[in-house]
Each structure stands twice: as C-alpha cells, then as structure tokens.
Amino acid sequence: MRLLLGAAVTAVASFCVLGSAPAAFAANDGFTIEDPRITESSGLVASKKHPGVYWTHNDSDDGSYLYAVDSRSGKTLARVTMQGVGQARDVEGISIGPDGDLYVGDIGDNLGGTWDHVWIYRLPEPSELRDQTVKATQYDVTYADGARDAEAIMVHPKTGRVYIADKKRDVGGSLYEGPAELKAGRNNVFKKIADIDLWTTDGAFSPSGDKLVLRSYFGAQAYDWKDGRIQGDGDSVRVPIQRQGESLAYSPDGTTLMYGSEGVGSDVEPVEAPDAPKSPDGGGGSGSGDQAADDDGDGSGSGFKNGAIALAAAVLALLGLKGLLKKKPQ
C-alpha cells in the first residue's frame, strides 16, 4: 500500500510540473541564421506552407536565390533558384501574397536612384523544401515621380496589391502603390500615396491587413491601414539593437514582429507586435514562445491537466482506502 501510494503521489507531482513546463516551439521564437552563404539577409517573410520556416535572401552579389530557414534550428532547409528572371541586381525585400506566391523586390539602387527601372519577381512558394529551381515571373517597375532607392516591398494580405517604401535619409521617404494587378512585359508604374518620415529598410503588413509596420536601422513606425491608405502619423515601435537592421516580418499568428540583420550568423529577434491579438487567457503574444502548452492544438496541455486531476482523485481514493483498512472492527 505504501509503495502504491508513494508512486501515485510522485506521479501527481510530475504531472503538475509538466503542466507548467515551457511551451512547445512556436514560429515567433527568435533564432540565428546558421548558413554561411547568407551574409546579407535583407528581407524576411514567414512561410504559409511550412510552419516555423522563414524565407530570406542576400542583398546583392549572390544571384537569384531564396533561402528557406528553419527557425527551430536556424539551418537552411532549401535554396531556391529563380528561373526566368534577369541577373539579380540589388534584391532588398520579400513578401507573400494572399495567393501564397512569393514576391521578391529587386528594388535597391546603390547608385542613388539612377536606374530607370527596377524589378519584382513572383513565384509560387514550393510545396517541398529541397534545393530546386522554380520558374518566376519578372515585372518591370518604374515610379511616377522618378527613379529612387528602395528596400521595402509589402503585399497586402487581403487585396494582393503591392506597395514599396523608398529609402531617403534627408527629406523623408514615401510610400508607393502599384497597379491593381502587375503585368509582365509592360511597365508597372508605382504612384506615391503617402509621406513616410523614416529611412525605411523594410516593412510588413499584419496578417489581418489592418496594420503596416515600417522599420529603419534604429526605429520603426506602425500605421493603421484602411481602404488602401495609412491612417494618421503612426506610432513608434521598439526595435532591437542590431549590427545592421535590414529586415522585418510578422509571425504567422500576428503577435510578433521578427527583426533581422545583415552579417554572417545574424540574429532574428522577436518583439511583441502593436495591437497583438490576445490569447484566450487574456494575455498578448510575447514573441518569446511562451504560449500555453495547450495552444499547440494537439490537446497536450489539457491532457496534462486532465491526467493530473485523475491521478489526484486516485490518491484521494487510496488515502480513503488506507483509512478504512486502519479502522478497528466494531
């Protein structure tokens, strides 16, 4: 009886500890990019098909490549070569549309805005993560008010419309809107729709499409978004200190902003997103993977709780039985 009782009590204690154990991996945990080929990570976007995977690319002098990075380990799971596009010149940003296609912005201009056109590449996100070549569509892009340097491309998650924020240090930048539908084999003119008081290095829409966040090296602004336009002046958002802050993405659940940097072995760091969706218990996303264990959708968290309750009941029953055995016959 003592052995059985001791085992039951130990089991209850173990379940109680496990019930409050750290949560399973979430796609909004920070990570370090391990691939030595990724030396200038300039864009970042969460995969729609592969949980925990983020797509990135180098800035320039690398070729037409995209890298699928596993945020659990920081290791590259696939390198995709874009086929059917010209020689990549200055790839600065990546986004994903509501159709699941990846949009890659070859929109940088290190010559100070002297290139008369830039390019956007569009390709379906691969269903299988392996090194492969994928056919992409190339779109020629110009700006209605003249050439400029830009590093941020954002595709709205509901409308599929493409936006570009330019990078201007002295007089402030601008936000540009592309045509309702990009067309291959013709010029796609982007028109200015807002002034942006930021030296923008990347940007991202929230998964719901009602927030636009733009970052610079040392700061970020979050704007409300409605009817295809930013609303108000925006609110400041915290940015981690990084060696050269170049990239920004939302986590798939919209609770976390993922900030990336250039350099070998660069870190992707999480910060709670503005107006982050609240979890069922009333808490917001932390960006540190501290969701409850039963938020994984597999019932494991509730399983621990139910198991602990059942074992507690068994212990109480055993204690009652032990009391009865000790009673003297009347």
Secondary structure, DSSP 8 states (H G I E B T S, - for coil): -HHHHHHHHHHHHHHHHHHTS-----TTS-EE---TT-S-EEEEEE-SSSTTEEEEEESSSS-SEEEEEETTT--EEEEEEEESS-------EEEE-TTSEEEEEE---TTTS--S-EEEEEEE--SS-SSEEEE-EEEEEEETT----EEEEEE-TTT--EEEEE--SSS-EEEEE--SS--TTSEEEEEEEEEE-S--SEEEE-TTSSEEEEE-SS-EEEEEEETTEEEEEEEEE-----SSEEEEEE-TTSSEEEEEE-STT-EEEEEE-TT--B-TTS-B--SSS---GGGGSSSHHHHHHHHHHHHHHHHHHHHHHHHHHHS---
